[in-house]
Amino acid sequence: MTQPGYDAMADLYAETFPDPYQFPIERHAAAAFAEEAAGRPGRTLDVGCGTGHVAADLAARGLDVLGIDPSAGMLTHARRLHPEFPFVDGDASLASVPDGPIAAILARFSLIHAEPAEVDASIRLWADRVVPGTPVLVAFQASDDAGPPLAFDHAVAPAWRWHPDEFARALADAGFDEAWRIVYRDTNYRFPMAQVLAHRR
Ligand SMILES: C[S@@+](CC[C@H](N)C(=O)[O-])C[C@H]1O[C@@H](n2cnc3c(N)ncnc32)[C@H](O)[C@@H]1O
């Protein structure tokens, strides 16, 4: 899989978003996730890690992190900015993630770029790779309308936004039970945003 949109925008993205979090609540969500992942055996995966800035924050919180992204351009920045930990070329299927224990999985604003059926399939593959209790945290542009995900005109690549209930349903169908969610809004951004934390059943 490739991500030509992100390859083309990678330099601008790295320059525009030097900080991993746009809103304080996002930092708190990452901290809560990291607290759960800490002490669990294995690597914490940052799926769709982009320039690696969130992976770096998780590593600073003591996690053994592996970043995964399908965009060569984004990975170039990730490896330049954070040479101290590994990144692999790959996607949400985790096909390129070496065998071994997985402590936790984070996917921030990356699954939005996978077609909804691919999201369902990927989360099922996650379920096959992790042990009961494993936390996953997913962040995404949300919809207030119940029902299936809605395609939207993301500036970089095809994207879908999900009603939080629908994402929780996808997680539950794959074997992950929701523990908590946040929905947050900003007057300068057109969509609500959501994060769902769930555990492998
Ligand atoms: C909006 S950026 C978010 C980057 C990072 N997670 C963050 O929070 O800053 C979306 C990232 O998802 C990646 N991506 C796109 N399709 C993907 C897929 N099917 N699986 C995993 N990552 C994907 C893109 O290459 C891009 O780096």
The ligand as an SDF file (V2000), in Angstrom:
LIG
                    3D

 27 29  0  0  0  0  0  0  0  0999 V2000
   -3.5750   12.6060    9.7200 C   0  0  0  0  0  0  0  0  0  0  0  0
   -2.1090   11.6370    9.6920 S   0  0  0  0  0  0  0  0  0  0  0  0
   -1.9560   11.2300   11.4220 C   0  0  0  0  0  0  0  0  0  0  0  0
   -0.5520   10.9120   11.8240 C   0  0  0  0  0  0  0  0  0  0  0  0
   -0.3590   10.6020   13.3090 C   0  0  0  0  0  0  0  0  0  0  0  0
   -1.1100    9.4320   13.7210 N   0  0  0  0  0  0  0  0  0  0  0  0
   -0.7370   11.7630   14.1930 C   0  0  0  0  0  0  0  0  0  0  0  0
   -1.6070   11.6230   15.0580 O   0  0  0  0  0  0  0  0  0  0  0  0
   -0.1400   12.8360   14.0200 O   0  0  0  0  0  0  0  0  0  0  0  0
   -2.6940   10.1190    8.9760 C   0  0  0  0  0  0  0  0  0  0  0  0
   -1.6080    9.0690    8.7790 C   0  0  0  0  0  0  0  0  0  0  0  0
   -2.2570    7.8230    8.4800 O   0  0  0  0  0  0  0  0  0  0  0  0
   -1.5000    7.1490    7.5120 C   0  0  0  0  0  0  0  0  0  0  0  0
   -2.3630    6.1530    6.8440 N   0  0  0  0  0  0  0  0  0  0  0  0
   -3.1140    6.3020    5.7470 C   0  0  0  0  0  0  0  0  0  0  0  0
   -3.7400    5.1660    5.4350 N   0  0  0  0  0  0  0  0  0  0  0  0
   -3.3990    4.2600    6.3840 C   0  0  0  0  0  0  0  0  0  0  0  0
   -3.7120    2.8800    6.6190 C   0  0  0  0  0  0  0  0  0  0  0  0
   -4.5390    2.1960    5.7990 N   0  0  0  0  0  0  0  0  0  0  0  0
   -3.1550    2.2650    7.6650 N   0  0  0  0  0  0  0  0  0  0  0  0
   -2.3240    2.9460    8.5120 C   0  0  0  0  0  0  0  0  0  0  0  0
   -1.9900    4.2480    8.3420 N   0  0  0  0  0  0  0  0  0  0  0  0
   -2.5180    4.8920    7.2880 C   0  0  0  0  0  0  0  0  0  0  0  0
   -0.9980    8.2560    6.6020 C   0  0  0  0  0  0  0  0  0  0  0  0
    0.0980    7.8580    5.8090 O   0  0  0  0  0  0  0  0  0  0  0  0
   -0.6720    9.3540    7.6050 C   0  0  0  0  0  0  0  0  0  0  0  0
    0.6740    9.3110    8.0360 O   0  0  0  0  0  0  0  0  0  0  0  0
  1  2  1  0
  2  3  1  0
  2 10  1  0
  3  4  1  0
  4  5  1  0
  5  6  1  0
  5  7  1  0
  7  8  2  0
  7  9  1  0
 10 11  1  0
 11 12  1  0
 11 26  1  0
 12 13  1  0
 13 14  1  0
 13 24  1  0
 14 15  1  0
 14 23  1  0
 15 16  2  0
 16 17  1  0
 17 18  1  0
 17 23  2  0
 18 19  1  0
 18 20  2  0
 20 21  1  0
 21 22  2  0
 22 23  1  0
 24 25  1  0
 24 26  1  0
 26 27  1  0
M  CHG  2   2   1   9  -1
M  END
$$$$
